Amino acid sequence: MEKVWYYMKPDRSKYGPYTDNELAALIRQEILSGDDYIWMTDMKGWLKISNSIYSIYTIFSNFLTSI
């Protein structure tokens, strides 16, 4: 079963559900940044993207825009 993700912006507005691939695409498209939060039902609380495995997409995105 595929994970179902939600995200929250710093102003506390929440969006979702999204699949893993959709969430990664939102980060690559810079719709989400390391300052935003993600959550799924298996988690106890919201996790900042910069503290998650998905931070790799923010680093990669920042690298590509600096070239």
MODA-V640468 format. One line per field, one symbol per residue. ss: DSSP state (H for helix, E for strand, L for the rest). phi: phi as a letter, one per 20 degrees, with the letter a starting at -180 (. if undefined). psi: psi as a letter, one per 20 degrees, with the letter a starting at -180 (. if undefined). A space follows every 50 residues. Layout:
ss: ???
phi: ???
psi: ???
This chain:
ss: LLLLEEEELLLLLEEEEELHHHHHHHHHLLLLLLLLEEELLLLLLLEEHH HLLLHHHHHHHHHHHHL
phi: .ffddcccegemfdcqecegffffffffemfdcfeedcbbffefbfdfgf ddfffgfffffffffef
psi: pqqpqqqprhjjpqqrqqrggggghhghjkhqriirqqqrhiqhrqpphi jrhihhhhggghghii.
